[in-house]
């Protein structure tokens, strides 16, 4: 699949949707497809480095938002049937039985396979995230740059 490009726009901060996006991204990289994941709003939660969360230089709303949202990928809730976390525990047990990788494993794999992660500039600003709170390889991109990237891709997916 020489010179093929795929662009994913991850808008969701749900465990199962992030899981699907990373399964697709990892498989595409194994097929030597260039992969870009543009994370907007809740999708930004996938890009947070749990060791770098900070409350410095944040407004009261930004501090509250930061402390009330998941700090890392494994803390994301399910989109359906979360049931106060019980549904997610059931899903994780079923995944374990099938020897399926966890979200954090797929994220680590995507990072090692050089999936390009971009954070939506406006989403970062609105949600009060700082560049330093994201994984080091994450670049902040405005929507016009994202659209140029998407238009150059052979496949675009919205999750």
Residue, then its C-alpha position, 0 to 999 in steps of 0.5 A: x500500500x505504497x504512499x497511501x494515507x489515512x486520516x482519522x478525526x477522533x471526536x469521542x472520549x469513549x473507551x470503545x470508540x478510542x479503541x476502534x480508532x487505535x485498532x484501525x490505526x495500528x492495522x493501517x500502519x502494519x499495512x504501511x499506510x501513513x496515519x494521522x489522528x486529529x483529536x478534537x474536544x473529547x478525543x483530546x483525552x486520549x492524548x493526555x500524558x498522565x504524568x504531566x497533568x498540571x493545574x498551573x496557569x489555569x482558570x477555575x473552570x479549566x482546573x475543575x474540568x481538568x480534575x473531573x475528566x479522565x487523566x489517561x486512556x484507561x480511565x475513559x468510560x464506555x459510550x454505551x452500557x458503562x453502568x457506572x463502570x460495571x459495563x467497562x469492567x465486563x468489557x475488559x474481562x471479555x477482552x482479557x479472555x480473548x487476549x485482546x490488547x487494552x486501549x493503553x497497549x494500542x495507544x503505545x503501539x500506535x505511538x511506536x509505529x509513528x502514527x501522527x497525533x494532532x490536537x485541535x488548536x481550538x479544542x485545546x484552548x477551549x478545554x484548557x489543556x496545555x501543550x506540555x500536558x500532552x504526549x511529547x510527539x503530539x502537535x497542535x494543529x488548526x482546523x485549516x491544517x487538518x482539512x488540508x491533511x484530510x484532503x490529501x488522504x485516501x481515506x478519512x474516518x470520523x469517530 
